[in-house]
Amino acid sequence: MQSIVRFVCNNNNHNKRSCNIQVFLSKISANLADYELFKPLELAPGLTLKNRMVFSPCTRARSDIKTRCPNDENVKYYAARASAGLIISEGCAVSEQGYGWYGAPALYH
């Protein structure tokens, strides 16, 4: 991989900073499997995460506005991120009074 990086840095119009970044990434990418971040983590018997990456909750506001139910857009969003590791989904309203933002999902219907 380092020879490829050298070729890219020497033969393309990259500035010195981008070449340094490419060289740095090439050196660490060979050892990624050694990092704890990429190793499985057993939370409990029978519950093992494939790595230690966690996608934190984000307000997506993609649920149906009238029914407040998740829809195909929600499915696409989380499916695109499913390979990351553990995903913590966005907050959901548990009552009409607790409905906090436009497009939020709800669990009380």
Stockholm file with secondary structure:
# STOCKHOLM 1.0

chainA/1-109         MQSIVRFVCNNNNHNKRSCNIQVFLSKISANLADYELFKPLELAPGLTLKNRMVFSPCTRARSDIKTRCPNDENVKYYAARASAGLIISEGCAVSEQGYGWYGAPALYH
#=GR chainA/1-109 SS CHHHHHHHHHHSCCCHHHHHHHHHHHHHHTTGGGSGGGSCEEEETTEEESSSCEECCCCCCCSCTTTCCCCHHHHHHHHHHTTSSEECCCCCBSSGGGCCSTTCCBSCC
#=GC SS_cons         CHHHHHHHHHHSCCCHHHHHHHHHHHHHHTTGGGSGGGSCEEEETTEEESSSCEECCCCCCCSCTTTCCCCHHHHHHHHHHTTSSEECCCCCBSSGGGCCSTTCCBSCC
//
